[in-house]
């Protein structure tokens, strides 16, 4: 598995709208892009406007095909609600959560 | 759910040992500490010695009881293999991975 961590700044008053937009974006990408396996939304307890969305992909190559379109259209609604600070990519070496 | 992201630097030649130690540490904590729900291990594809371990906890309070012991004993083997750079805490707002 492959993971992409997007870091965002989202104002408190826009958080609910951001979550709703992220739900729709996540489902659209999952249903239409090969290898996309959804996303999880985390909100910092230390810096309340700091949000991570952690996407799961089958392989790095699947994500690169998607990302290579540069600023893929399905993600645009999120940019109207939050500022993207960074994008980092990781191999999921092992998942021992239950 | 509550998530704690630990960021580490682990030299390439110590990565396998780090993973083995993390497996044991994760299982020990999961089996002995109330509210601990395991961990996932991610390795950066951009910065190969950058590693994240993302722990899942039932609640923030459960983690604080564990963490309040300051440098909890079960985690010590990891510090012999990697340098811990940071610890950040997040509410898991929603998980839409499949």
Backbone of each chain as ProteinMPNN parsed JSONL, in Angstrom:
{"seq_chain_A": "XXXXXXXXXXXXXXXXXXXXXXXXXXXXXXXXXXXXXXXXXXXXXXXXXXXXXXXXXXXXXXXXXXXXXXXXXXXXXXXXXXXXXXXXXXXXXXXXXX", "coords_chain_A": {"N_chain_A": [[0.84, -1.202, 0.0], [0.277, 2.35, -0.434], [0.699, 5.637, 0.793], [-0.533, 8.943, 0.979], [0.039, 11.966, 2.495], [-1.686, 14.806, 2.969], [-1.369, 18.089, 4.026], [-3.258, 20.604, 5.579], [-4.559, 23.931, 6.163], [-7.341, 24.941, 7.827], [-9.899, 27.085, 8.563], [-11.739, 27.386, 11.622], [-14.455, 27.934, 11.305], [-14.95, 27.003, 8.824], [-14.65, 24.33, 8.91], [-16.633, 22.276, 9.005], [-17.797, 22.476, 6.476], [-15.542, 21.901, 4.977], [-15.1, 19.227, 5.705], [-17.414, 18.032, 4.637], [-17.039, 18.547, 1.889], [-14.677, 17.118, 1.508], [-15.577, 14.513, 1.999], [-17.202, 14.081, -0.263], [-15.324, 14.461, -2.328], [-13.489, 12.435, -1.732], [-15.058, 10.131, -2.092], [-15.727, 10.381, -4.798], [-13.19, 10.196, -6.044], [-12.431, 7.67, -5.164], [-14.315, 6.103, -6.468], [-13.827, 6.544, -9.143], [-11.131, 6.549, -9.877], [-8.57, 4.378, -10.719], [-7.09, 2.271, -8.307], [-7.32, 3.982, -6.139], [-8.008, 4.136, -2.715], [-9.525, 5.41, -0.802], [-9.629, 7.714, 2.059], [-8.549, 9.281, 5.125], [-9.509, 11.622, 7.647], [-7.882, 13.812, 9.737], [-7.745, 15.927, 12.592], [-5.748, 18.287, 14.157], [-5.101, 18.289, 17.668], [-3.578, 20.083, 18.918], [-3.079, 22.284, 17.306], [-5.629, 23.788, 16.182], [-6.498, 24.534, 13.584], [-5.069, 22.956, 11.905], [-5.088, 20.368, 9.661], [-4.978, 17.02, 8.573], [-5.261, 15.077, 5.666], [-5.243, 11.767, 4.873], [-4.51, 9.77, 2.377], [-5.144, 6.592, 0.917], [-3.571, 4.405, -1.27], [-3.316, 1.888, -3.797], [-0.848, 1.469, -5.115], [2.244, 3.356, -5.555], [2.496, 4.126, -8.192], [-0.151, 4.187, -9.16], [-1.121, 6.445, -7.782], [0.579, 8.407, -8.818], [-0.196, 8.558, -11.499], [-2.697, 9.7, -11.202], [-2.015, 12.092, -9.834], [-0.297, 13.269, -11.578], [-1.752, 14.722, -13.324], [-1.593, 17.175, -12.349], [-2.724, 19.148, -9.808], [-5.362, 17.801, -9.566], [-8.624, 17.806, -10.952], [-10.841, 16.712, -9.386], [-10.134, 17.378, -6.766], [-10.418, 20.062, -6.413], [-12.584, 21.422, -5.042], [-11.794, 21.386, -2.362], [-9.778, 23.228, -2.15], [-11.05, 25.618, -2.107], [-11.882, 25.855, 0.415], [-9.887, 25.358, 2.204], [-6.342, 25.901, 2.866], [-3.746, 24.394, 1.183], [-0.887, 23.045, 2.613], [1.17, 21.203, 2.342], [2.392, 18.183, 0.723], [3.076, 14.872, 1.212], [4.619, 11.727, 0.597], [4.358, 8.225, 1.295], [5.493, 4.899, 1.786], [3.407, 2.363, 2.933], [4.566, 0.492, 5.265], [3.765, -1.391, 7.116], [0.727, -2.301, 8.725], [-0.495, -2.383, 11.839], [-2.762, -1.749, 13.199], [-5.893, -2.235, 14.89]], "CA_chain_A": [[0.0, 0.0, 0.0], [0.967, 3.625, -0.546], [-0.075, 6.645, 1.52], [-0.213, 10.341, 0.715], [-0.439, 12.84, 3.565], [-1.906, 16.207, 2.598], [-1.546, 18.94, 5.205], [-4.125, 21.742, 5.256], [-5.027, 24.856, 7.198], [-8.772, 25.152, 7.63], [-10.456, 27.899, 9.642], [-12.733, 26.638, 12.409], [-15.825, 28.128, 10.795], [-15.08, 26.295, 7.543], [-14.287, 22.918, 9.102], [-17.739, 21.377, 8.644], [-17.886, 22.5, 5.005], [-14.375, 21.17, 4.46], [-15.344, 17.79, 5.887], [-18.417, 17.594, 3.654], [-16.408, 18.547, 0.564], [-13.718, 16.008, 1.505], [-16.343, 13.262, 1.846], [-17.622, 13.948, -1.665], [-14.102, 14.306, -3.129], [-12.939, 11.101, -1.456], [-15.897, 9.107, -2.722], [-15.581, 10.524, -6.256], [-11.892, 9.649, -6.456], [-12.454, 6.219, -4.914], [-15.181, 5.419, -7.436], [-13.485, 6.812, -10.541], [-9.694, 6.489, -10.178], [-8.043, 3.053, -10.392], [-6.076, 2.196, -7.252], [-7.645, 4.859, -5.009], [-8.632, 3.312, -1.664], [-10.142, 6.236, 0.225], [-8.859, 8.711, 2.794], [-8.982, 9.553, 6.498], [-9.407, 13.042, 7.993], [-7.426, 14.015, 11.114], [-7.637, 17.338, 12.996], [-4.8, 18.423, 15.263], [-5.641, 18.758, 18.947], [-2.671, 21.118, 19.402], [-3.214, 23.421, 16.389], [-6.959, 23.368, 15.719], [-6.776, 24.714, 12.147], [-4.228, 22.025, 11.157], [-5.839, 19.184, 9.261], [-4.331, 16.09, 7.651], [-6.039, 14.043, 4.987], [-4.282, 10.695, 4.58], [-5.12, 8.944, 1.336], [-4.6, 5.24, 0.749], [-3.516, 4.002, -2.674], [-2.805, 0.53, -3.991], [0.583, 1.59, -5.413], [2.722, 4.709, -5.855], [2.237, 4.408, -9.603], [-1.561, 4.588, -9.298], [-1.264, 7.832, -7.325], [1.305, 9.302, -9.725], [-1.04, 8.752, -12.683], [-3.718, 10.663, -10.766], [-1.405, 13.366, -9.425], [0.409, 13.818, -12.727], [-2.62, 15.694, -13.999], [-1.298, 18.393, -11.589], [-3.922, 19.715, -9.203], [-6.467, 17.077, -10.198], [-9.927, 18.48, -10.87], [-11.736, 16.306, -8.304], [-9.754, 17.918, -5.459], [-10.512, 21.534, -6.382], [-13.474, 22.001, -4.019], [-11.102, 21.517, -1.07], [-8.93, 24.428, -2.164], [-11.891, 26.785, -1.832], [-12.23, 25.844, 1.839], [-8.681, 25.26, 3.015], [-5.078, 26.156, 2.181], [-2.904, 23.205, 1.268], [0.455, 23.416, 3.073], [2.181, 20.257, 1.884], [2.01, 16.851, 0.265], [4.184, 13.932, 1.415], [4.255, 10.371, 0.189], [4.925, 7.194, 2.161], [5.138, 3.49, 1.686], [2.857, 1.762, 4.147], [5.407, -0.683, 5.502], [2.975, -2.391, 7.843], [-0.385, -1.744, 9.505], [-0.861, -3.241, 12.961], [-3.921, -1.237, 13.948], [-7.023, -3.178, 14.923]], "C_chain_A": [[0.875, 1.253, 0.0], [0.078, 4.684, 0.114], [0.398, 8.045, 1.138], [-0.819, 11.178, 1.835], [-0.492, 14.266, 3.043], [-2.109, 16.986, 3.891], [-2.274, 20.208, 4.79], [-4.238, 22.678, 6.45], [-6.481, 25.179, 6.879], [-9.309, 25.938, 8.823], [-11.598, 27.15, 10.325], [-14.124, 26.75, 11.795], [-16.041, 27.45, 9.445], [-14.878, 24.781, 7.694], [-15.41, 21.968, 8.659], [-17.903, 21.321, 7.123], [-16.716, 21.727, 4.385], [-14.598, 19.668, 4.567], [-16.35, 17.264, 4.857], [-17.822, 17.525, 2.248], [-15.442, 17.37, 0.437], [-14.434, 14.658, 1.365], [-16.694, 13.031, 0.376], [-16.406, 13.694, -2.568], [-13.543, 12.885, -2.968], [-13.745, 10.025, -2.173], [-15.78, 9.163, -4.242], [-14.284, 9.877, -6.735], [-11.894, 8.128, -6.287], [-13.233, 5.482, -6.009], [-14.681, 5.545, -8.874], [-12.014, 6.622, -10.884], [-9.151, 5.111, -9.781], [-6.968, 3.131, -9.307], [-6.342, 3.082, -6.058], [-8.452, 4.075, -3.976], [-9.167, 4.156, -0.513], [-9.155, 7.088, 0.993], [-9.389, 8.79, 4.225], [-8.683, 11.014, 6.816], [-9.041, 13.169, 9.463], [-7.358, 15.514, 11.382], [-6.735, 17.424, 14.22], [-5.508, 18.86, 16.532], [-4.771, 19.885, 19.516], [-2.805, 22.418, 18.604], [-4.538, 23.224, 15.66], [-7.232, 23.595, 14.238], [-5.888, 23.801, 11.277], [-4.971, 20.711, 10.926], [-4.945, 18.329, 8.375], [-5.402, 15.248, 6.969], [-5.024, 13.016, 4.491], [-4.943, 9.711, 3.627], [-4.391, 7.62, 1.214], [-4.683, 4.872, -0.728], [-2.923, 2.605, -2.772], [-1.302, 0.559, -4.228], [0.936, 3.067, -5.639], [2.376, 5.093, -7.291], [0.785, 4.85, -9.831], [-1.744, 6.061, -8.907], [-0.592, 8.789, -8.288], [0.512, 9.564, -11.006], [-2.105, 9.803, -12.389], [-3.11, 12.043, -10.558], [-0.726, 14.056, -10.602], [-0.432, 14.77, -13.548], [-2.407, 17.09, -13.398], [-2.558, 19.12, -11.152], [-5.175, 19.074, -9.805], [-7.831, 17.725, -9.92], [-10.785, 18.012, -9.694], [-11.401, 16.928, -6.952], [-10.018, 19.414, -5.336], [-11.461, 22.095, -5.328], [-12.782, 22.217, -2.669], [-10.292, 22.804, -1.003], [-9.74, 25.705, -1.958], [-12.181, 26.92, -0.335], [-10.999, 25.807, 2.743], [-7.46, 25.562, 2.168], [-4.205, 24.915, 2.312], [-1.47, 23.616, 1.559], [1.511, 22.476, 2.51], [1.583, 18.935, 1.466], [3.231, 15.958, 0.471], [3.717, 12.52, 1.116], [5.034, 9.329, 0.991], [4.552, 5.806, 1.652], [4.536, 3.041, 3.013], [3.606, 0.457, 4.371], [4.575, -1.782, 6.15], [1.891, -1.684, 8.639], [-0.764, -2.745, 10.582], [-1.936, -2.586, 13.807], [-5.029, -2.279, 13.882], [-8.312, -2.384, 14.963]], "O_chain_A": [[2.046, 1.218, 0.38], [-1.147, 4.63, 0.004], [1.596, 8.286, 0.995], [-2.02, 11.115, 2.097], [0.537, 14.858, 2.715], [-2.911, 16.602, 4.742], [-1.946, 20.816, 3.771], [-4.039, 22.274, 7.596], [-6.799, 25.638, 5.782], [-9.184, 25.499, 9.966], [-12.325, 26.385, 9.691], [-14.88, 25.778, 11.77], [-17.173, 27.334, 8.976], [-14.93, 24.044, 6.709], [-15.143, 20.96, 8.004], [-18.121, 20.252, 6.554], [-16.881, 21.0, 3.406], [-14.316, 18.924, 3.627], [-16.163, 16.192, 4.282], [-18.065, 16.573, 1.508], [-15.389, 16.707, -0.6], [-13.939, 13.763, 0.68], [-16.51, 11.937, -0.158], [-16.443, 12.836, -3.45], [-13.178, 12.231, -3.944], [-13.18, 9.119, -2.785], [-15.738, 8.126, -4.903], [-14.276, 9.113, -7.7], [-11.419, 7.395, -7.154], [-12.859, 4.384, -6.421], [-15.061, 4.749, -9.733], [-11.669, 6.54, -12.063], [-9.264, 4.721, -8.619], [-6.054, 3.952, -9.381], [-5.655, 2.956, -5.044], [-9.448, 3.432, -4.309], [-9.255, 3.682, 0.62], [-7.983, 7.178, 0.626], [-10.528, 8.414, 4.499], [-7.712, 11.577, 6.31], [-9.774, 12.704, 10.336], [-6.961, 16.287, 10.51], [-6.941, 16.712, 15.203], [-6.409, 19.698, 16.491], [-5.162, 20.56, 20.469], [-2.665, 23.511, 19.152], [-4.574, 22.559, 14.624], [-8.101, 22.932, 13.67], [-5.952, 23.869, 10.05], [-5.414, 20.046, 11.863], [-4.233, 18.854, 7.519], [-6.333, 14.768, 7.615], [-4.075, 13.351, 3.783], [-5.813, 8.929, 4.012], [-3.174, 7.543, 1.387], [-5.732, 5.012, -1.356], [-2.125, 2.195, -1.929], [-0.559, -0.219, -3.629], [0.066, 3.905, -5.877], [2.011, 6.235, -7.57], [0.526, 5.775, -10.602], [-2.424, 6.82, -9.598], [-1.12, 9.868, -8.557], [0.546, 10.674, -11.539], [-2.38, 10.678, -13.21], [-3.634, 13.042, -11.053], [-0.596, 15.28, -10.622], [0.088, 15.531, -14.364], [-2.974, 18.07, -13.881], [-3.336, 19.627, -11.959], [-5.956, 19.747, -10.479], [-8.13, 18.131, -8.797], [-11.415, 18.85, -9.048], [-12.265, 17.007, -6.079], [-9.855, 19.977, -4.254], [-11.177, 23.152, -4.764], [-13.144, 23.126, -1.921], [-10.137, 23.397, 0.065], [-9.174, 26.758, -1.666], [-12.661, 27.956, 0.125], [-11.071, 26.185, 3.913], [-7.502, 25.499, 0.939], [-3.954, 24.439, 3.419], [-0.897, 24.437, 0.843], [2.631, 22.903, 2.23], [0.444, 18.605, 1.796], [4.308, 16.259, -0.043], [2.561, 12.169, 1.355], [6.204, 9.522, 1.321], [3.448, 5.577, 1.158], [5.089, 3.307, 4.081], [3.311, -0.557, 3.739], [4.67, -2.952, 5.779], [2.111, -0.594, 9.165], [-1.287, -3.82, 10.289], [-2.016, -2.839, 15.009], [-5.098, -3.088, 12.956], [-9.396, -2.968, 14.996]]}, "seq_chain_B": "XXXXXXXXXXXXXXXXXXXXXXXXXXXXXXXXXXXXXXXXXXXXXXXXXXXXXXXXXXXXXXXXXXXXXXXXXXXXXXXXXXXXXXXXXXXXXXXXXX", "coords_chain_B": {"N_chain_B": [[-12.172, 8.135, 17.789], [-8.615, 8.461, 18.402], [-5.504, 9.762, 17.352], [-1.97, 9.414, 17.286], [0.858, 10.791, 15.936], [4.068, 9.864, 15.56], [7.183, 11.053, 14.674], [10.152, 9.912, 13.181], [13.727, 9.535, 12.72], [15.474, 7.165, 10.982], [18.218, 5.275, 10.28], [19.083, 3.709, 7.165], [20.291, 1.198, 7.399], [19.413, 0.376, 9.814], [16.748, 0.008, 9.605], [15.273, -2.427, 9.332], [15.668, -3.629, 11.833], [14.479, -1.656, 13.389], [11.819, -1.874, 12.54], [11.197, -4.456, 13.467], [11.498, -4.096, 16.231], [9.513, -2.192, 16.629], [7.229, -3.701, 15.984], [7.136, -5.485, 18.161], [6.945, -3.673, 20.298], [4.552, -2.388, 19.678], [2.711, -4.49, 19.87], [3.023, -5.205, 22.548], [2.155, -2.846, 23.862], [-0.444, -2.725, 22.9], [-1.534, -4.987, 24.057], [-1.324, -4.533, 26.767], [-2.038, -1.975, 27.609], [-4.82, -0.076, 28.434], [-7.125, 0.945, 25.972], [-5.339, 1.251, 23.882], [-4.88, 0.801, 20.447], [-3.188, -0.238, 18.548], [-0.832, 0.365, 15.785], [0.529, 1.968, 12.85], [3.127, 1.741, 10.41], [4.911, 3.961, 8.505], [7.042, 4.773, 5.776], [8.874, 7.373, 4.399], [8.86, 8.164, 0.924], [10.253, 10.152, -0.177], [12.189, 11.102, 1.571], [14.233, 8.951, 2.658], [15.072, 8.166, 5.261], [13.135, 9.058, 6.888], [10.554, 8.291, 9.021], [7.245, 7.507, 9.949], [5.318, 6.599, 12.746], [2.085, 5.756, 13.355], [-0.113, 5.851, 15.775], [-3.09, 4.369, 17.053], [-5.682, 5.228, 19.184], [-8.277, 4.712, 21.604], [-9.354, 6.922, 22.977], [-8.33, 10.364, 23.636], [-7.764, 10.674, 26.316], [-7.07, 8.09, 27.19], [-4.588, 7.79, 25.874], [-3.16, 9.871, 27.087], [-2.937, 9.019, 29.736], [-1.177, 6.905, 29.394], [1.021, 8.248, 28.185], [1.641, 10.099, 30.054], [3.35, 8.969, 31.833], [5.725, 9.766, 30.969], [8.025, 9.312, 28.509], [7.403, 6.431, 28.087], [8.157, 3.206, 29.341], [7.71, 0.882, 27.642], [8.289, 1.851, 25.079], [10.969, 2.265, 24.842], [12.889, 0.58, 23.477], [12.746, 1.477, 20.828], [14.048, 3.899, 20.781], [16.657, 3.267, 20.812], [17.221, 2.651, 18.278], [16.295, 4.545, 16.522], [15.945, 8.129, 16.034], [13.773, 10.176, 17.736], [11.823, 12.683, 16.357], [9.5, 14.204, 16.603], [6.21, 14.549, 18.119], [2.851, 14.389, 17.495], [-0.599, 15.074, 17.999], [-3.878, 13.978, 17.123], [-7.378, 14.255, 16.515], [-9.252, 11.662, 15.163], [-11.278, 12.428, 12.785], [-12.831, 11.283, 10.821], [-12.883, 8.195, 9.065], [-12.531, 7.157, 5.908], [-11.292, 5.186, 4.496], [-10.9, 2.112, 2.669]], "CA_chain_B": [[-10.802, 7.632, 17.845], [-7.558, 9.45, 18.6], [-4.292, 9.301, 16.653], [-0.71, 10.064, 17.637], [1.869, 10.614, 14.897], [5.456, 9.987, 15.99], [8.102, 11.153, 13.533], [11.465, 9.358, 13.528], [14.789, 9.369, 11.727], [16.026, 5.823, 11.148], [19.191, 4.984, 9.224], [18.649, 2.607, 6.306], [20.793, -0.103, 7.873], [18.712, 0.0, 11.055], [15.303, 0.016, 9.365], [14.663, -3.739, 9.615], [15.652, -3.789, 13.298], [13.465, -0.732, 13.911], [10.49, -2.452, 12.275], [10.989, -5.588, 14.38], [11.287, -3.551, 17.577], [8.197, -1.546, 16.619], [6.206, -4.757, 16.044], [7.058, -5.984, 19.535], [6.463, -2.569, 21.133], [3.143, -2.165, 19.361], [1.904, -5.582, 20.413], [3.06, -5.099, 24.015], [1.285, -1.753, 24.304], [-1.829, -3.086, 22.577], [-2.014, -6.041, 24.956], [-1.207, -4.21, 28.188], [-2.466, -0.616, 27.961], [-6.221, 0.12, 28.063], [-7.418, 1.961, 24.964], [-4.359, 1.214, 22.784], [-5.477, 0.049, 19.337], [-2.191, -0.589, 17.531], [-0.037, 1.402, 15.129], [0.95, 1.682, 11.471], [4.495, 2.21, 10.146], [5.056, 4.531, 7.162], [8.39, 5.249, 5.452], [8.826, 8.38, 3.337], [9.496, 7.834, -0.353], [11.04, 11.325, -0.569], [13.287, 11.206, 2.527], [14.154, 7.536, 3.048], [15.26, 7.872, 6.69], [11.999, 9.616, 7.639], [9.575, 7.252, 9.327], [6.153, 7.857, 10.858], [4.489, 5.556, 13.34], [0.805, 6.413, 13.641], [-0.804, 5.002, 16.749], [-4.537, 4.564, 17.168], [-6.141, 5.105, 20.573], [-9.726, 4.848, 21.751], [-9.609, 8.318, 23.347], [-7.154, 11.149, 24.013], [-7.485, 10.429, 27.733], [-6.336, 6.82, 27.293], [-3.195, 8.02, 25.494], [-2.518, 10.755, 28.064], [-2.579, 8.199, 30.903], [0.028, 6.185, 28.973], [2.103, 9.173, 27.871], [1.93, 10.867, 31.261], [4.479, 8.338, 32.511], [6.845, 10.416, 30.287], [8.905, 8.324, 27.89], [6.95, 5.153, 28.652], [9.136, 2.126, 29.24], [7.595, -0.036, 26.503], [8.766, 2.427, 23.827], [12.414, 2.537, 24.889], [13.716, -0.084, 22.446], [12.755, 2.245, 19.576], [14.988, 5.02, 20.883], [18.011, 2.762, 20.56], [17.347, 2.385, 16.835], [15.929, 5.727, 15.752], [15.853, 9.382, 16.781], [12.422, 10.709, 17.625], [11.851, 14.097, 15.968], [8.318, 14.921, 17.054], [4.997, 13.819, 18.488], [1.676, 15.242, 17.29], [-1.835, 14.358, 18.331], [-4.988, 14.314, 16.231], [-8.653, 13.551, 16.535], [-9.652, 11.042, 13.895], [-12.617, 12.961, 12.531], [-13.58, 10.311, 10.019], [-12.034, 7.298, 8.269], [-13.231, 6.653, 4.721], [-10.48, 4.234, 3.724], [-11.533, 0.773, 2.562]], "C_chain_B": [[-9.808, 8.793, 17.933], [-6.286, 8.887, 17.968], [-3.082, 10.095, 17.119], [0.297, 9.743, 16.541], [3.238, 10.89, 15.496], [6.315, 10.049, 14.733], [9.495, 10.743, 13.998], [12.441, 9.554, 12.376], [15.442, 8.027, 12.003], [16.973, 5.562, 9.974], [18.773, 3.731, 8.464], [19.069, 1.257, 6.869], [20.137, -0.54, 9.178], [17.214, -0.178, 10.846], [14.645, -1.324, 9.706], [14.589, -3.981, 11.125], [14.586, -2.886, 13.919], [12.072, -1.327, 13.724], [10.211, -3.612, 13.239], [10.722, -5.103, 15.803], [9.898, -2.922, 17.681], [7.065, -2.581, 16.673], [6.009, -5.231, 17.484], [6.469, -4.922, 20.469], [4.961, -2.378, 20.928], [2.271, -3.249, 19.99], [1.869, -5.539, 21.941], [2.096, -4.029, 24.506], [-0.179, -2.128, 24.062], [-2.384, -4.073, 23.603], [-2.08, -5.603, 26.407], [-1.783, -2.846, 28.572], [-3.914, -0.407, 27.503], [-6.378, 1.231, 27.022], [-6.446, 1.987, 23.807], [-4.873, 0.29, 21.678], [-4.48, -0.206, 18.212], [-1.59, 0.62, 16.844], [0.24, 0.982, 13.689], [2.303, 2.345, 11.246], [4.588, 2.669, 8.697], [6.508, 4.984, 6.977], [8.299, 6.197, 4.264], [9.475, 7.863, 2.062], [10.383, 8.989, -0.819], [12.301, 11.464, 0.284], [13.395, 9.846, 3.2], [14.376, 7.252, 4.533], [14.134, 8.454, 7.547], [10.913, 8.562, 7.786], [8.492, 7.861, 10.216], [5.589, 6.579, 11.456], [3.218, 6.259, 13.818], [-0.02, 5.473, 14.514], [-2.278, 5.375, 16.837], [-4.927, 4.309, 18.627], [-7.643, 5.333, 20.616], [-10.079, 6.31, 22.035], [-8.29, 9.017, 23.654], [-6.757, 10.848, 25.452], [-6.695, 9.128, 27.92], [-4.85, 7.026, 26.968], [-2.464, 8.864, 26.544], [-2.116, 9.993, 29.328], [-1.281, 7.452, 30.614], [1.22, 7.134, 28.861], [2.558, 9.943, 29.101], [3.046, 10.261, 32.091], [5.793, 8.931, 31.995], [7.889, 9.399, 29.823], [8.579, 6.921, 28.405], [7.932, 4.024, 28.341], [8.953, 1.236, 28.01], [8.168, 0.512, 25.199], [10.288, 2.551, 23.764], [13.245, 1.82, 23.836], [13.796, 0.715, 21.145], [13.802, 3.349, 19.604], [16.431, 4.58, 20.706], [18.271, 2.591, 19.068], [17.031, 3.605, 15.985], [15.883, 6.944, 16.663], [14.436, 9.926, 16.624], [12.466, 12.219, 17.429], [10.647, 14.856, 16.516], [7.17, 13.986, 17.381], [3.828, 14.775, 18.292], [0.42, 14.424, 17.504], [-3.004, 14.889, 17.499], [-6.258, 13.575, 16.657], [-8.877, 12.926, 15.17], [-11.097, 11.455, 13.642], [-13.45, 11.919, 11.791], [-12.584, 9.471, 9.221], [-12.873, 6.74, 7.124], [-12.292, 5.813, 3.857], [-11.209, 2.891, 3.695], [-10.435, -0.275, 2.53]], "O_chain_B": [[-10.118, 9.934, 17.591], [-6.025, 7.686, 18.04], [-3.165, 11.307, 17.322], [0.561, 8.576, 16.249], [3.533, 12.018, 15.892], [6.193, 9.209, 13.841], [9.961, 11.161, 15.058], [12.047, 9.716, 11.221], [15.91, 7.771, 13.113], [16.565, 5.624, 8.814], [18.187, 2.81, 9.034], [18.307, 0.291, 6.826], [20.285, -1.687, 9.6], [16.485, -0.479, 11.791], [13.57, -1.347, 10.306], [13.582, -4.473, 11.635], [13.883, -3.284, 14.848], [11.245, -1.29, 14.635], [9.104, -3.728, 13.764], [9.845, -5.62, 16.494], [9.199, -3.092, 18.68], [6.055, -2.356, 17.339], [4.883, -5.363, 17.965], [5.62, -5.215, 21.31], [4.203, -2.226, 21.887], [1.225, -2.958, 20.57], [0.835, -5.799, 22.556], [1.319, -4.254, 25.434], [-1.042, -1.883, 24.906], [-3.557, -4.005, 23.973], [-2.797, -6.208, 27.205], [-1.996, -2.589, 29.757], [-4.209, -0.543, 26.316], [-5.828, 2.322, 27.179], [-6.696, 2.685, 22.824], [-5.253, -0.852, 21.936], [-4.873, -0.373, 17.057], [-1.806, 1.758, 17.261], [0.192, -0.201, 13.352], [2.59, 3.393, 11.826], [4.376, 1.885, 7.772], [7.125, 5.511, 7.903], [7.71, 5.857, 3.238], [10.514, 7.204, 2.109], [11.174, 8.828, -1.748], [13.349, 11.886, -0.206], [12.726, 9.6, 4.204], [13.928, 6.22, 5.032], [14.167, 8.358, 8.774], [10.42, 8.013, 6.8], [8.789, 8.636, 11.125], [5.404, 5.587, 10.75], [3.271, 7.224, 14.58], [-0.545, 4.457, 14.058], [-2.654, 6.54, 16.71], [-4.545, 3.299, 19.218], [-8.207, 6.046, 19.785], [-10.986, 6.868, 21.417], [-7.27, 8.372, 23.899], [-5.571, 10.774, 25.776], [-5.759, 9.077, 28.719], [-3.972, 6.521, 27.667], [-1.3, 8.609, 26.854], [-1.079, 10.281, 29.925], [-0.397, 7.37, 31.466], [2.298, 6.85, 29.382], [3.704, 10.384, 29.185], [3.627, 10.93, 32.945], [6.859, 8.628, 32.531], [8.538, 8.728, 30.626], [9.398, 6.3, 29.083], [8.457, 3.914, 27.233], [9.945, 0.863, 27.383], [8.502, -0.261, 24.301], [10.832, 2.911, 22.72], [14.217, 2.389, 23.34], [14.8, 0.643, 20.436], [14.376, 3.693, 18.571], [17.32, 5.401, 20.479], [19.414, 2.408, 18.65], [17.464, 3.683, 14.836], [15.795, 6.825, 17.885], [13.959, 10.114, 15.505], [13.064, 12.944, 18.224], [10.765, 16.032, 16.859], [7.149, 12.818, 16.992], [3.819, 15.863, 18.867], [0.386, 13.227, 17.223], [-3.099, 16.083, 17.216], [-6.211, 12.427, 17.099], [-8.71, 13.583, 14.142], [-12.024, 10.889, 14.222], [-14.622, 11.706, 12.101], [-11.564, 9.98, 8.759], [-13.799, 5.957, 7.337], [-12.465, 5.731, 2.641], [-12.018, 2.58, 4.569], [-10.723, -1.468, 2.444]]}, "name": "protein", "num_of_chains": 2, "seq": "XXXXXXXXXXXXXXXXXXXXXXXXXXXXXXXXXXXXXXXXXXXXXXXXXXXXXXXXXXXXXXXXXXXXXXXXXXXXXXXXXXXXXXXXXXXXXXXXXXXXXXXXXXXXXXXXXXXXXXXXXXXXXXXXXXXXXXXXXXXXXXXXXXXXXXXXXXXXXXXXXXXXXXXXXXXXXXXXXXXXXXXXXXXXXXXXXXXX"}
